[in-house]
Amino acid sequence: MINEHPSLILLMLNQTDLTPASFILNGIPGLEDMHVWISFPFCSMYAVAVIGNCGLLYLICCEDSLHRPMYYFLAMLSLTDLVICSSTIPKALCIFWLHFKEISFSGCLVQMFFVHTFTGMESGVLMLMALDRYVAICYPLRYSTILTNPVIAKVGLATFLRGVLLIIPFTFLTKRLPYCKGNVIPHTYCDHMSVAKLSCGNIKVNAIYGLTVALLIGGFDILCITISYTMILRAVVSLSSADARQKAFSTCTAHICAIVFSYSPAFFSFFSHRFGGHTIPPSCHIIVANVYLLLPPTMNPIVYGVKTKQIRDCVTRTVSGSKDIKSQTK
């Protein structure tokens, strides 16, 4: 049997030999001398993201006044943001500070899976938050009966499973490829196409599937967000009182900011890769890709903390309570 299929065996051996044990993440190409300086805003934003999102999760968990659908969705967003930035930024800082650039092949696939799964989930949670605002403004009397805890749990789980099921094929499509163009990835983390481009095999399936997933997730979520806010705008404009209109719009301000922070770098990265790939330097693409992962986790807690009165009140009570405890111990 072995003698009958020598070419098949040779192909299998070559496939094994062309799977690298590890990759080298090269950071931001062309800006290697500035890695240390670039690391400071990265580190500062990451610290703000971790502290801010952990603080939001603590408040939502401990404060009974925040046990409402809007804040449950916000907790999902905070948890998703923590996973996204913690999957990439610590490794980027190791590259910038310690020149620790190596990542195992399996570790690269795991990082790629987490990054793409949870960026897809973040988009889904933003869509769910838009639907939450739609129900709250257009059907205020039925708000608590429509968005019950079981419903919130089910749509949250569905959003997570959507990301997992659509991203799992990325890992298999990437793992099957033969890699003969070296093992240096010009990036700070393992992005699907950045890894696939090191292959000497046919990556057309990877490119088509990646674009399809982006359009399925992003296109569907943006469509739902657009429809939700169109209906919200119609409902708010029909209100007779100017104060009522302002109050209704104010409940959407923080969410609109979150959408801008999330989708703006995503759109720039998507269109610049396809229409400005030769005019925009690679370093700009890498920086924007990192901003896409780091800006929303950093800004979302700040925006919701500033724009949402209930969260501000909870922070004030928590801080004043801790001051009272300190004064009593003295």
C-alpha positions, 0 to 999 in steps of 0.5 A: 500500500505504501509503495502504491501511493508514494506521492500522497505520502510525500505530499503529507510529509511536505504538508507537515514540514511546512507547518511552522512551530511558531510565528514571529509577530514583528510589531508595527513595520517601519516604526520599530525604533518607536515601539517603546514610545508607542507602547505608552499610549497602548499601556495607558489605554489598556489600563483605563479599559481594564479598570473602567470595564471591571468597575462597570461590571462591579457596579452592575453586579452590586447595585440593584438599581442597575439590574435592568435590561440596558445595563445587562447589555452594557455588562455584556459589552464590558465583558466582551471589551475586556476579552478583546483587549486582553487577547492582544494588548499584553502580547503587543506590550511584550513585543514593544518592551521585551522584544518577545515576538514569538508565538506558537502556531497553536497559540496564534490560532487561539488568539485569532479565534478570540479576537475575531469571535469577540469583535463579532460579538461586540458588534452583535451586542451593539445591535442588541443595545440598539434594539433595547433602546427601540423597545424602551422608547417605542414601547415603554409600557411593555419594556419590562415584559418584552425584555425579560431576563430569560430573553436577555440571556437567550439573545446574549447566548445566541450572539456569542454562538453566532460568533463562535460558529462563524469564526471556528472555520477560520482556524481550520482554513488557516491550519490546513495551509502550507507555510513556505513564505517565512514565519514573520507576521508584520502585525502585533497580533495574529489576524486571519489574513495576515497569517494566511498571506504567509502561505504558499497555498491557495488562500482564495477560500480564506479571503472569500470566507473572511469577507463573507463573515464580515458582511454577514456579521457587520452588514446584518448588525448595521442594518438592524441598528439603522432600522432601530434608530430610524424607528426611534427617530420617527417616534421621538419626532412625533412627541409633542413636548420638546423636553420629552424629545430631548430626554428620549434622545439623551438615553441614546447618546452613549450608545451612539458614541459606542457605535461610532468608536467601534465602527469608525476604525473598522470601516477605515480598515475595511475600505483602506485595505481594499481601495487604498492598500498601495497608498496607505503605509502598512504601519497605518493599517497596523495602528488602525487595527490596534485602535479598532481593538483598543478604542472601544474598550477604553472609551465605552466605560468613560462615555457611559459613566459620563452620559448615564445618570444612574451610573454616575449616581452609583459611582458617587454613592460608592465613592462617598460610602468608601470615604465614610468608612475611612472616616469612621475607621479614623 
